[in-house]
Amino acid sequence: MNNPELHHYKLADNVVAFSSTRHGGVSEGNYATFNINRYCGDAPENIEANRKALASCLGLDISRIIVPHQIHSDNSRIIAKEYFNLPDNIRQQIIEGVDAVMTNEPNVCIGVSTADCIPILLYDTEYHAAAAIHAGWRGTVKHIVMKTIKEMGVVFNSVPQNLKAVIGLVFR
């Protein structure tokens, strides 16, 4: 099995926050070698092998890895417990066209895919909620980070003072 190369960030003792690199996977060509983004044109069997490797590395079921189909928007979605009971096609519809995902469910890996955009990770130390935000220039102009923080306040009672943030690195 392949072994993804991850760069870890310290957000809290019970949180695994990371950026993946392009190394440690099975993808080829422009996607070489570690790609888990189902929406970019890589071979589906390579993406699934890479996702399985990441799930194994994190000790999670592969169904608990959530990476949305981003469109450079300011749209976000909450990944609640009920999400995991839905059929796959409905789950895919929920994460279609969003650039931020958030959850307070344990043992869930939420993430975003970046090329020349920036990943931003938020963690609420009081209510144990997390968000992964794809901050490209379009989303930034539309205040995606501020909107996600506000939504975390509505949904999880998060307050900005209790949020830890990481501006992730983009690895090549």
C-alpha positions in Angstrom: 0.0 0.0 0.0 1.2 3.5 -0.7 2.1 5.8 2.1 0.9 9.5 1.8 3.4 12.2 2.8 1.6 14.6 5.2 2.6 17.9 6.8 1.0 18.1 10.2 -0.2 21.2 12.1 -0.8 21.5 15.8 -4.4 22.6 16.5 -5.4 20.5 19.5 -4.4 17.2 21.2 -7.4 15.4 19.8 -7.2 16.8 16.2 -5.2 15.6 13.3 -4.7 18.6 11.0 -2.6 18.3 7.9 -1.8 19.2 4.3 -1.1 16.3 2.0 1.8 16.6 -0.4 2.0 15.2 -3.9 4.1 12.3 -2.7 3.3 8.8 -1.6 0.5 7.8 -3.9 -0.1 5.9 -7.1 -1.4 8.6 -9.5 0.6 9.4 -12.6 1.4 12.2 -15.0 0.0 15.6 -13.9 -1.5 14.0 -10.8 1.6 12.2 -9.6 1.6 10.7 -7.2 -0.8 11.4 -4.4 -4.2 12.8 -5.5 -7.5 12.3 -3.6 -9.5 14.8 -5.6 -12.3 13.0 -7.5 -13.1 16.1 -9.6 -9.9 16.8 -11.5 -9.7 14.1 -14.2 -7.3 11.6 -12.5 -8.0 7.9 -13.0 -10.7 6.9 -10.6 -8.9 3.7 -9.5 -5.8 5.8 -8.6 -7.9 8.3 -6.6 -9.6 5.5 -4.7 -6.2 3.8 -3.9 -4.9 7.1 -2.6 -8.0 7.7 -0.5 -7.7 4.2 0.9 -4.1 4.8 1.8 -5.1 8.1 3.5 -7.9 6.4 5.4 -5.5 3.7 6.6 -3.0 6.3 7.6 -5.6 8.2 9.7 -7.3 5.0 11.0 -10.6 5.9 9.4 -13.1 4.3 7.2 -12.8 5.7 3.6 -16.4 6.9 3.7 -15.3 9.3 6.5 -13.0 11.3 4.1 -15.0 14.3 2.8 -13.5 16.5 0.0 -16.1 18.6 -1.8 -16.3 19.5 -5.5 -15.1 23.1 -5.2 -16.1 25.8 -7.7 -14.3 28.9 -6.3 -17.5 30.0 -4.4 -18.3 31.1 -0.9 -20.7 28.1 -0.4 -20.2 25.8 2.6 -21.8 22.7 3.9 -22.2 21.1 7.3 -21.3 17.4 7.6 -23.6 16.1 10.3 -24.1 12.6 11.7 -27.1 12.1 9.3 -24.8 12.6 6.3 -23.2 9.2 6.7 -26.6 7.4 6.6 -27.5 8.8 3.2 -27.0 7.0 -0.2 -23.7 7.9 -2.0 -25.5 9.8 -4.7 -27.2 12.1 -2.2 -23.9 12.6 -0.3 -22.2 13.6 -3.5 -25.0 16.1 -4.2 -24.5 17.7 -0.8 -20.8 18.4 -1.4 -21.3 19.5 -5.0 -20.3 23.2 -5.6 -19.0 24.1 -2.2 -15.7 25.5 -1.0 -15.9 25.0 2.7 -17.0 22.0 4.8 -17.5 21.9 8.6 -18.3 19.3 11.2 -18.3 18.5 14.8 -18.5 14.8 14.2 -15.6 12.8 15.6 -13.5 10.6 13.3 -14.2 12.5 10.2 -11.6 13.9 7.8 -12.9 17.1 6.1 -10.6 18.7 3.5 -10.3 20.8 0.5 -8.1 20.4 -2.6 -5.8 23.2 -3.7 -3.5 24.0 -6.5 -2.6 27.7 -6.4 -5.3 28.5 -3.8 -4.8 28.3 0.0 -6.3 25.8 2.4 -7.5 27.3 5.7 -8.3 25.0 8.7 -10.4 26.2 11.7 -10.9 24.4 15.0 -13.2 25.5 17.8 -11.5 24.4 21.1 -14.7 24.7 23.1 -17.3 23.0 20.9 -14.9 20.7 19.0 -16.0 21.8 15.6 -13.7 22.1 12.6 -13.9 23.7 9.1 -11.8 23.2 6.0 -11.9 26.2 3.6 -10.7 26.5 0.0 -9.6 30.1 -0.2 -8.9 31.1 -3.8 -9.1 34.7 -4.8 -12.8 34.5 -5.8 -13.8 33.0 -2.5 -11.6 35.4 -0.6 -13.2 38.4 -2.4 -16.6 36.9 -1.4 -15.4 36.6 2.3 -15.6 32.8 2.5 -13.5 32.6 5.7 -15.7 35.2 7.5 -18.9 33.6 6.3 -17.7 30.2 7.4 -16.8 31.5 10.9 -20.3 33.1 11.1 -21.9 29.8 10.1 -19.9 27.9 12.7 -21.3 30.4 15.2 -24.9 29.7 14.2 -24.5 25.9 13.9 -22.0 25.1 16.6 -22.1 28.2 18.9 -18.5 28.9 18.0 -17.1 32.3 18.8 -14.0 33.7 16.9 -12.0 33.9 20.2 -12.1 30.1 20.6 -11.0 29.3 17.0 -7.6 28.2 16.2 -6.6 28.7 12.5 -4.0 27.3 10.2 -3.2 28.8 6.8 -2.1 25.6 5.1 0.9 25.2 2.9 0.5 24.3 -0.8 3.0 21.5 -1.6 4.2 20.5 -5.0 
